[in-house]
Amino acid sequence: MKSKIKILIALLLVLIWMFIIYNFSSKPSYESNMQSKSVINQVIEKTVEKQNDSKKKTIQIVEKLNVPIRKCAHASIYFVLSILVMIFMTQVKNKKIWYLNIITILICFIYACTDEYHQTFVIGRTGKISDVLIDMIGVILGCLLFNLLYKKIRKNNHIDIAKNKS
């Protein structure tokens, strides 16, 4: 019973995160762009010294940082998705970790493709293969981090089990 609850919670987290991604993708380009610029602007205003021409410099910095930060956000949200999918997969399947990585990468790739396709229906948005590739960088990094942590946790659990048996 306990493992079924873990599986359900893991699946729910994956679905919630996919819904969050869908909501980000559903915003028209103008709204999405203004939102990210607003966040960058707030960070800059808190960190950059106030000068006479600081407003002009802030606008220039925001314009320069907007695209790279948006691309990092793409990778970051898929980084999280891949970790959530890996958690779900480890709860459902008792398979080799490399197999779970392949399934996770495939699931995330399909979702990234459908997300980009979905964006073609949103005002001012386009679906880009380059964004799918950026998403996949996040997915691969998420899988790598998960693998490192998973191996470390399993190793520690085996040590604890061995100590308890003696």
Secondary structure, DSSP 8 states (H G I E B T S, - for coil): -HHHHHHHHHHHHHHHHHHHHHHHHHS-HHHHHHHHHHHHHHHHHHHS---TTHHHHHHHHHHHHHHHHHHHHHHHHHHHHHHHHHHHHHHH----HHHHHHHHHHHHHHHHHHHHHHHTTSTT----HHHHHHHHHHHHHHHHHHHHHHHHHHHHHHHHHHHHH-
